[in-house]
Amino acid sequence: MMNVNEVKKVLNGPIASVSTPFNKDGSIDYSGLCNYVNFVIDGGSPVVLLTYGDSLYSILSDNEIAKITEAVVRQVRKRVVVIAATGRWWTGQCVEFADYSRNLGVDILMSLPPDWAQFNNNNELIEHYKSIASKIPVMLVTSMGSRALPIPVISELIQKETRIVAVKDDVCGKYGRKIAGVINEKIAILSGGLKENYLDIMPYKVNGYISVYIRFKPEIAHNFWNAVNNHDINEAVRIIQKYEQPFIEELSQKTGLDNDAVIHASMEIYGVCKRWRRMPYKNANENQMEIIRDFISQFDSI
């Protein structure tokens, strides 16, 4: 099993989370999933990461989550690290899935605990994660939906549980900077979402970030990472302003689509996998696809 130092070395640079591809009829596109895995590995992602959000667990059954996890591990073939994720399951089911994941060959498991009406107190959350960590190394995730994972929970776990190896921060901002100080390089920190979130927390020695562009145009992701490593913050900011902010903000406004729909459409344009998602999530129509094609045509010279 991976230890903290190994995880800190691996969780560096732009990392790809799996955007589960579907066929137009709503069935899972396993061929597209395999192509996606190969694409992001060839594009330089050191990790293939399944997440509750990007991987669209909200529209998958528990059995489908298990099958997708198996398909990803099989396609990765130990070329890079695999981080799997649970659904919003009770502790016992998460422990069972941890066993299942470990036996498949998953390296790390990320769990998003159920938190309806914020019924979990800190001790219950600590026990939830400790139970999973008894089976497999664990990545914490900071956004629990209606609230952030309490910082005392993170502090307690990283002090007393050696198989808590990383945190994926989806809350960012002031909270992200604070947990980075609490963690103080004891475990790895993965910045979620955007390059600007990574840049915000970079002085606090965050390790890597989840990249939108590595899913279809990895050159942009690596250009940003090279700028960071060369301490060229002006160039890093330029890349954010030219590529990330317009893609996230302007395309959603112009198309009327959510960011995830735009990402799926972009992956189809670049031949990675199909654009489709299950209802009730919206998919790009042909007019919207043309708007997205027009925007990303500027990437051809990169």
Secondary structure, DSSP 8 states (H G I E B T S, - for coil): ---HHHHHHHS-EEEEE----B-TTS-B-HHHHHHHHHHHHHTT-SEEE--TTTTTGGGS-HHHHHHHHHHHHHHHTTSSEEEEE--S--HHHHHHHHHHHHHHT-SEEE-----GGG---HHHHHHHHHHHHTTS-EEEESB-SSSB--HHHHHHHHHH-TTEEEEEESS-HHHHHHHHHHHTTSSEEEE-S-HHHHHHHGGG---EEE-SGGGT-HHHHHHHHHHHHTT-HHHHHHHIIIIIHIIIIIHHHHH---HHHHHHHHHHHTTSS-----TTS----HHHHHHHHHHHGGGGG-
